Amino acid sequence: QQQAEQLSHLEHQREQSEWRKAEELRRREECVRELKLELDKERNKEPVVKYVTQTVEIESPSTLLQLSEARQQNEQLSEKLRNQRERCRHLEENVRHSDEVSCNLQHKVFKLYPFQNSSIACLYVKFPALQKRLSALPSTLRTIKTDYASLRSQVRNFSDFYGTAIKEAKKQVKANKDLIEKYRKEVALRRKYHEQLVELKGNIRVLCRVKPVLKEDQHEEGQTVVVTTDPNNESALTVLSKGKAKNFELDKVFHPQATQEEVSRVKPLITSCIDGYHVCIFAYGQTGSGKTYTMEGSVENPGINQRALKHLFNEIEERKDMWTYTVSVSSVEIYNEVLRDLLSKDGEKLDIKINPDGTGQLHVPGLRVMEVKSFQHIKKILAIARKNRITFGTQMNQHSSRSHALLTVTVLGTDLASGAKTTGKLNLVDLAGSERVWKSGAEGERLKEAQNINRSLLALGDVIQALKAHQTHIPFRNSRLTYLLQDSLGKGNKTAMVVQVSSLESNVGETLCSLKFAQRVCKVELGPAARKIETGGHNESPHSSPE
Ligand SMILES: Nc1ncnc2c1ncn2[C@@H]1O[C@H](COP(=O)(O)OP(=O)(O)OP(=O)(O)O)[C@@H](O)[C@H]1O
């Protein structure tokens, strides 16, 4: 700071001395100019001394006086000139001295701030380059202006181009919409004909429900969704496996967001049961794929079982002026090939026999069959069955998901006018998980369970295969499950299977197996449905004979 102060002081001194010097110089120049002017004036004056070329009389007193005056004047002027010269020399001396002082000061400044000077020098070096760049700026500005003008014109043109493109795109979208609409109509028409064909041939209807990805599934690995549904074709389903898309065509595919209400739209089948047909709805799929959810549902959001029964009682109510109905239910589970009554508290073991009444119908001695008067009553019965299934499951090592659960509703109708009697039957089946033994890694008791489940599902598969191939021998007796389903799966009955699939990549193997099984089931023709009705002692239906 001291140095800076000193420097500024010195600078100030230098500036003052320079200023003084300049002032002095200016004064001196002024003086010189004045003197010159005076000199010029003097020169221009008529010479006071006339050079006498003539012989003058020196001796004349006037001449002598004039001469002495001229000499005096001359001396005065010479004196003045000398003085001026002296002043001039003195001033020159001063200027030289100031120059020296200024030079010294500059030296001092340079010694005190060499870096400042270097940066100044540096600035001096940079200055030309900067100047050059500055001079180049106007041309750059000109280029930018030209670019800007061209861009502006492009933007103006773009709005026209954009408008045309939008028009074109709209046309395209409309054409696409028309195409989609046509496609939808085609699909609907195909479905209608397919439905008619299914009705005629008595095919097992196969519905597929894709389980949504739940929060708990998201923690697992392989949670990529590989199953997709087609919003324009409700029969199509695509599974992506090993980079290949596999397409499946079923009777109806429910996307993951389908509600319980939507899935329960099997009302025509329920109505058929009241009309005297044997109807069977069963859920098939790997463990955890949502079979119980679809069939039983939860208390707040019931599944097919409850909704179907509600519809059944509504229908009965509507027909009460012409028909009277008796509805009875029974519920069993099959666990490790053992049949248990879900409506009896002790869950006693049961067996299947041929009815001794000679009709050839199957019969389970000791099975609790409860007559039901209303939907509210049946709701209570369903709750008992569910509770017992859970209780037995807890006693038997959490087997509930490893057992098949059957709810059988028998509807006996009497036509009040003609006295004709119908016998409808509705089997609602929640099968055990269909996963393969090797995948479950089961051992001991679990292996036995898995083998039994597999055996009964295999038996179901064999029955399906035999029905599909129109074989004369249908192997119903190979498992308790098929044995029980015999009078619903046989000829002349109406059957629907809900195949449950997971959409996650980790389950893709099981999903493909379930869908392949579903496609085989699709092809099973049970023949035109036969109504079980007795009119005045005659039975209209061809007996669905046991094996
Ligand atoms: N569509 C769905 N929406 C919401 N949750 C579902 C759906 N499907 C299944 N779940 C849930 O997934 C879980 C497993 O379903 P569920 O018990 O019905 O499977 P499952 O196929 O019956 O299994 P298991 O063969 O072991 O009996 C349950 O918690 C159920 O609530």
The ligand as an SDF file (V2000), in Angstrom:
LIG
                    3D

 31 33  0  0  0  0  0  0  0  0999 V2000
  -57.0330  -60.5780  -10.6580 N   0  0  0  0  0  0  0  0  0  0  0  0
  -56.4620  -60.3770   -9.4560 C   0  0  0  0  0  0  0  0  0  0  0  0
  -56.5090  -59.1620   -8.8900 N   0  0  0  0  0  0  0  0  0  0  0  0
  -55.9660  -58.9550   -7.6820 C   0  0  0  0  0  0  0  0  0  0  0  0
  -55.3380  -59.8830   -6.9420 N   0  0  0  0  0  0  0  0  0  0  0  0
  -55.2650  -61.1260   -7.4550 C   0  0  0  0  0  0  0  0  0  0  0  0
  -55.8120  -61.4340   -8.7400 C   0  0  0  0  0  0  0  0  0  0  0  0
  -55.5810  -62.7320   -9.0050 N   0  0  0  0  0  0  0  0  0  0  0  0
  -54.9260  -63.2190   -7.9120 C   0  0  0  0  0  0  0  0  0  0  0  0
  -54.7400  -62.2530   -6.9940 N   0  0  0  0  0  0  0  0  0  0  0  0
  -54.0550  -62.3990   -5.7070 C   0  0  0  0  0  0  0  0  0  0  0  0
  -52.9370  -63.2620   -5.9120 O   0  0  0  0  0  0  0  0  0  0  0  0
  -52.7520  -64.1210   -4.8200 C   0  0  0  0  0  0  0  0  0  0  0  0
  -52.7910  -65.5820   -5.2850 C   0  0  0  0  0  0  0  0  0  0  0  0
  -54.0540  -65.8380   -5.8460 O   0  0  0  0  0  0  0  0  0  0  0  0
  -54.8480  -67.1900   -5.5840 P   0  0  0  0  0  0  0  0  0  0  0  0
  -54.7100  -67.6440   -4.1820 O   0  0  0  0  0  0  0  0  0  0  0  0
  -56.2220  -66.9650   -6.0910 O   0  0  0  0  0  0  0  0  0  0  0  0
  -54.0380  -68.1320   -6.5070 O   0  0  0  0  0  0  0  0  0  0  0  0
  -54.3270  -69.6740   -6.7980 P   0  0  0  0  0  0  0  0  0  0  0  0
  -54.1080  -69.8950   -8.2490 O   0  0  0  0  0  0  0  0  0  0  0  0
  -55.6480  -70.0600   -6.2450 O   0  0  0  0  0  0  0  0  0  0  0  0
  -53.1640  -70.3540   -5.9950 O   0  0  0  0  0  0  0  0  0  0  0  0
  -53.1290  -71.8810   -5.4380 P   0  0  0  0  0  0  0  0  0  0  0  0
  -53.0170  -72.7880   -6.5910 O   0  0  0  0  0  0  0  0  0  0  0  0
  -51.9250  -71.8780   -4.5860 O   0  0  0  0  0  0  0  0  0  0  0  0
  -54.4100  -72.0540   -4.6690 O   0  0  0  0  0  0  0  0  0  0  0  0
  -53.8690  -63.8100   -3.8390 C   0  0  0  0  0  0  0  0  0  0  0  0
  -53.3710  -62.9290   -2.8620 O   0  0  0  0  0  0  0  0  0  0  0  0
  -54.9050  -63.1060   -4.6860 C   0  0  0  0  0  0  0  0  0  0  0  0
  -55.6500  -62.1580   -3.9210 O   0  0  0  0  0  0  0  0  0  0  0  0
  1  2  1  0
  2  3  1  0
  2  7  2  0
  3  4  2  0
  4  5  1  0
  5  6  2  0
  6  7  1  0
  6 10  1  0
  7  8  1  0
  8  9  2  0
  9 10  1  0
 10 11  1  0
 11 12  1  0
 11 30  1  0
 12 13  1  0
 13 14  1  0
 13 28  1  0
 14 15  1  0
 15 16  1  0
 16 17  2  0
 16 18  1  0
 16 19  1  0
 19 20  1  0
 20 21  2  0
 20 22  1  0
 20 23  1  0
 23 24  1  0
 24 25  2  0
 24 26  1  0
 24 27  1  0
 28 29  1  0
 28 30  1  0
 30 31  1  0
M  END
$$$$
